[in-house]
Amino acid sequence: MIAPNFKRRLSGVTSTVVRLVPLQARQIAIAAAAPALPEEVPQVPLASLLTMSRRGPSGARVWHARRNVEMIAGLALKHLLRKRLRLMFTSASQREHTGLTKWLIRRMEAVVATSARTAAYLERDAVVILHGIDTDQFSPSEDRAALRRRLGLPEGAVIAGCYGRIRAQKGTDVFVEALLHRMDRDPDLVGVVMGRATEKHQGFERELKARIAARGHADRLLFKPEVPVWEMADWYRALDLYIAPQRWEGFGLTPLEAMSCGVPVLATRVGAFEELVSDGETGALVAPDDIPGMTRAADALLSDRAALAALGRKARAQALSRFRIEDEAAALVAIYRNLLAKG
């Protein structure tokens, strides 16, 4: 089994490979082929792809691509260098594919979609396997008051958070507007924006901070710098509500991370969010770019702490029953085994 990851820069695909391959390696012989990955990920040098034997130890190998360039490489290895490969592709895209991508996908022996919406854009059958989350790493806090003290957050406040890149596509301004509306009337509400604005979007971030300051809420609508991945769970655990206000999203793991920490989610109907968040059960859903709708939904959720806590308990239960990363890994391994069984 080979999981290529040809992109050096961190991306959603890279994160997926890093999360899944170590788990899959417990069930099947698998290695990533990449220019730079953490040491704990089983991997082989990219150059070794050219010199590897034509047959694997048990016959064919599975080549699991997640990008066009990796599908092209798999086809070249199979048809030009005569490597015995079974070709597989996972699609996360939610848009019409180019002619090249359609041509490549038609030549794959198995196709996975990361959501039902993604599958709808594929012009062939695909197995839908939703991303999962490490439910042990992302779990509720046993003492949220102590956690908030450690993070420098007020213990008794109602806290809503929005994490990720700061830009219009991610809807950071929608989050800010929804919270400002309620902050004018609720002195116990605190908002946390955590993420980074790249140079292109720093003007957008400055405008948001100026708007917050003009309303007199700069001390309660806080902008926090990015933290390492291993610290993120604490920032979810400290929340009463997580808001995912994206205008567009490919999949979007942050709602799952929040739900796994026992935090309900208010999200837009983009990416896979409709398949992750159960409206009225684990949170609420609104249309993308609907600032009035987001404002009303946030107002309703934040006005009832007991109801928020109940939604959070259901969110944790749903993460455990439907979105464990171990289940995602096992579903993919089942496809690998089926392809290998064909010889």
C-alpha positions in Angstrom: 0.0 0.0 0.0 1.4 3.4 -1.0 -0.2 6.7 0.0 1.5 9.4 -2.1 1.6 13.0 -0.8 3.6 15.1 -3.2 2.9 18.5 -1.7 5.6 19.8 0.7 3.4 22.6 2.2 0.9 21.7 4.9 -2.6 21.1 3.5 -5.8 19.3 4.3 -4.6 16.3 2.2 -1.2 16.2 4.1 -3.1 16.3 7.4 -5.2 13.4 6.3 -2.2 11.3 5.4 -0.5 12.1 8.6 -3.6 11.1 10.7 -4.5 8.0 8.8 -1.4 6.2 7.7 -0.1 5.4 11.2 -3.5 3.9 12.1 -3.7 1.9 8.9 -0.2 0.6 9.4 -1.6 -1.4 12.3 -3.9 -3.3 10.0 -2.0 -3.5 6.6 1.4 -2.8 5.2 1.2 0.8 4.1 3.7 3.7 3.7 3.4 7.3 2.6 5.6 8.6 -0.2 6.2 12.2 0.5 9.0 14.9 0.5 8.4 15.8 4.2 6.3 14.1 6.9 6.6 13.6 10.6 8.9 10.6 11.6 6.0 8.7 13.1 4.4 8.3 9.7 5.6 5.1 7.9 7.1 6.3 4.6 9.3 5.5 1.7 11.6 7.9 -0.2 10.0 9.3 -3.4 13.0 8.2 -5.4 12.3 4.6 -4.4 9.0 4.6 -6.4 11.0 4.4 -9.6 13.2 1.4 -8.5 10.7 -0.6 -6.5 9.9 -4.1 -7.8 7.1 -4.4 -10.3 5.2 -6.6 -8.0 4.5 -6.2 -4.3 5.1 -9.0 -1.7 1.7 -10.4 -2.4 1.2 -9.4 -6.0 -0.2 -6.0 -6.7 0.2 -2.8 -4.6 -2.6 -0.2 -4.0 -1.7 3.4 -5.0 -4.1 5.7 -3.1 -4.0 9.2 -4.7 -5.7 12.3 -3.4 -4.6 14.8 -6.0 -4.4 15.0 -9.8 -0.6 14.9 -9.8 -0.7 11.7 -7.8 -3.2 10.1 -10.1 -0.9 11.0 -13.0 2.1 9.5 -11.2 0.2 6.3 -10.5 -0.8 5.9 -14.1 2.8 6.6 -15.2 4.2 4.0 -12.8 1.6 1.4 -13.9 1.6 1.9 -17.7 5.1 3.3 -18.4 7.2 1.5 -15.8 4.9 -1.5 -15.7 4.5 -1.5 -11.9 1.7 -3.7 -10.8 -0.6 -1.2 -9.1 -4.3 -0.9 -8.3 -5.2 2.7 -8.5 -7.5 4.4 -6.1 -8.5 8.1 -5.6 -10.2 10.1 -2.8 -12.0 13.2 -3.9 -12.9 16.1 -1.5 -13.8 18.6 -4.2 -17.2 20.2 -4.3 -17.2 21.7 -7.8 -17.4 20.6 -11.4 -14.2 18.8 -12.3 -12.0 19.8 -15.3 -11.7 17.6 -18.3 -8.3 16.3 -17.2 -9.6 15.4 -13.7 -12.6 13.6 -15.2 -10.3 11.6 -17.5 -8.0 10.7 -14.6 -10.9 9.6 -12.3 -12.3 7.3 -15.1 -9.0 5.4 -15.0 -9.1 4.7 -11.2 -10.2 1.3 -10.1 -11.8 2.6 -6.9 -13.0 6.1 -5.9 -13.9 7.5 -2.5 -15.7 10.7 -1.8 -15.4 12.5 1.6 -19.0 13.5 1.6 -22.3 12.9 -0.2 -22.1 16.4 -1.7 -18.6 15.5 -3.0 -19.9 12.3 -4.5 -22.6 14.2 -6.4 -19.9 15.9 -8.5 -18.3 12.6 -9.6 -19.5 11.1 -12.8 -19.1 7.5 -11.6 -19.9 5.4 -8.5 -18.0 6.3 -5.4 -17.9 5.1 -1.8 -18.7 7.9 0.7 -16.3 7.7 3.7 -16.5 10.8 6.0 -13.4 11.9 7.8 -13.1 10.9 11.4 -11.5 12.4 14.5 -9.3 11.2 17.3 -11.9 11.1 20.0 -9.4 10.4 22.7 -7.3 13.5 21.8 -10.4 15.6 21.3 -12.5 14.9 24.5 -14.4 17.0 27.0 -12.7 18.7 29.9 -13.2 17.3 33.4 -12.7 20.7 35.0 -13.5 23.5 32.5 -13.2 26.3 35.1 -9.6 25.3 35.8 -8.9 25.0 32.1 -10.3 28.5 31.4 -8.1 29.9 34.2 -5.1 28.3 32.6 -5.9 29.7 29.2 -6.6 33.2 30.6 -10.4 33.0 29.8 -13.1 34.1 32.2 -14.5 31.2 34.2 -18.2 32.2 34.4 -18.6 33.6 30.8 -20.5 32.1 28.0 -17.8 31.6 25.4 -18.2 31.1 21.6 -15.2 30.4 19.3 -14.3 30.4 15.7 -11.0 28.8 14.7 -9.0 28.7 11.4 -7.7 31.0 8.8 -8.9 34.6 9.1 -10.4 35.6 5.7 -13.8 36.3 4.1 -14.1 32.8 2.7 -13.9 31.4 6.2 -16.7 33.8 7.3 -14.8 35.4 10.2 -16.7 38.6 9.7 -20.0 36.7 10.0 -18.9 35.3 13.4 -17.9 38.8 14.5 -21.2 40.4 13.4 -23.2 37.7 15.1 -21.4 38.1 18.4 -21.3 41.9 18.4 -25.1 41.9 18.0 -25.5 39.9 21.2 -22.6 41.5 23.1 -24.5 44.8 23.1 -27.0 43.1 25.4 -25.1 40.3 27.1 -22.2 41.3 29.3 -21.3 37.7 30.1 -20.6 36.8 26.4 -17.0 36.3 25.3 -15.9 35.5 21.7 -12.6 33.9 20.7 -11.2 34.1 17.2 -8.1 31.9 16.8 -6.1 31.7 13.6 -3.8 33.5 11.2 -4.4 36.0 8.5 -1.9 35.7 5.6 -0.5 38.9 4.2 -3.2 39.1 1.6 -5.9 39.0 4.3 -4.3 41.2 7.0 -6.3 44.2 5.9 -9.5 42.2 6.4 -8.4 41.3 9.9 -7.6 44.9 10.8 -11.0 46.0 9.6 -12.6 43.4 11.9 -10.6 44.6 14.9 -11.5 48.2 14.2 -15.2 47.3 14.0 -15.0 45.5 17.3 -13.2 48.4 19.0 -15.7 50.9 17.7 -18.5 48.9 19.3 -16.6 48.9 22.6 -16.1 45.1 22.8 -12.3 44.7 22.1 -11.9 43.3 25.7 -14.4 40.5 25.1 -14.1 39.6 21.4 -10.5 38.3 21.5 -8.1 37.5 18.7 -5.7 34.7 19.7 -2.6 33.5 17.7 -2.5 30.0 16.3 -1.3 27.3 18.7 0.3 23.9 17.9 -2.1 21.2 16.8 -1.6 19.3 20.1 -2.9 22.3 22.1 -6.1 22.8 20.0 -8.3 20.4 22.0 -8.0 22.6 25.1 -9.3 25.6 23.1 -12.3 23.7 22.0 -13.0 22.3 25.5 -13.1 25.8 26.9 -16.1 26.8 24.7 -19.8 26.7 25.2 -20.5 27.0 21.4 -18.3 26.6 18.3 -19.3 28.6 15.3 -18.3 27.5 11.7 -19.4 30.4 9.6 -17.7 29.5 6.3 -18.9 30.8 3.0 -17.2 27.8 1.3 -15.5 24.7 2.5 -14.1 21.5 1.1 -14.8 19.3 4.1 -14.0 21.1 7.3 -12.8 19.2 10.4 -13.3 21.9 13.0 -16.9 21.1 13.7 -15.9 17.5 14.4 -13.1 18.5 16.7 -15.5 20.7 18.6 -18.2 18.1 18.8 -15.8 15.4 20.0 -14.9 17.8 22.8 -18.6 18.0 23.8 -19.2 21.4 22.3 -22.3 22.1 20.1 -21.8 23.6 16.7 -23.5 26.4 14.8 -22.5 26.0 11.1 -23.3 27.0 7.6 -24.6 24.6 5.0 -21.3 24.2 3.2 -18.7 21.4 2.8 -19.7 18.4 4.8 -21.2 20.4 7.6 -24.8 19.2 6.9 -23.5 15.6 7.3 -21.7 16.4 10.5 -24.0 18.6 12.4 -27.6 17.4 13.2 -29.8 20.5 13.2 -31.5 20.8 16.6 -29.7 17.8 18.0 -26.0 18.7 18.1 -26.2 22.3 17.1 -27.8 24.3 14.3 -27.4 25.0 10.6 -27.9 28.2 8.6 -27.4 29.2 5.0 -23.9 30.5 4.0 -23.3 34.2 3.9 -26.6 34.8 5.8 -25.5 37.2 8.5 -29.0 37.9 9.9 -29.7 34.1 10.0 -26.4 33.4 11.7 -27.1 36.3 14.2 -30.6 34.9 15.0 -29.3 31.4 15.5 -26.4 32.4 17.6 -28.7 34.6 19.8 -31.1 31.7 20.3 -28.3 29.2 21.2 -26.3 31.5 23.5 -29.4 32.5 25.5 -29.8 29.1 27.1 -26.8 27.6 28.8 -28.6 24.4 29.9 -29.8 23.7 26.4 -26.2 24.3 25.1 -24.8 21.8 27.5 -27.4 19.2 26.4 -26.5 19.8 22.8 -22.9 19.3 23.7 -23.5 16.0 25.3 -25.3 14.8 22.2 -22.5 16.2 20.0 -19.9 14.1 21.9 -22.1 11.0 21.7 -22.5 11.5 17.9 -18.7 11.9 17.5 -18.1 8.6 19.3 -20.8 6.7 17.3 -20.2 8.1 13.8 -16.9 10.0 13.4 -14.1 8.0 15.0 -10.9 8.2 12.9 -10.4 4.4 13.5 -13.6 3.8 11.6 -12.4 5.9 8.7 -9.1 4.1 8.6 -10.8 0.7 8.7 -13.2 1.6 5.9 -10.3 2.5 3.7 -8.4 -0.6 4.5 -11.4 -2.7 3.5 -11.3 -1.1 0.1 -7.5 -1.8 -0.1 -8.0 -5.4 0.7 -10.8 -5.7 -1.9 -8.5 -4.3 -4.6 -5.6 -6.5 -3.5 -7.9 -9.6 -3.7 -8.2 -9.0 -7.4 -4.6 -9.9 -7.8 
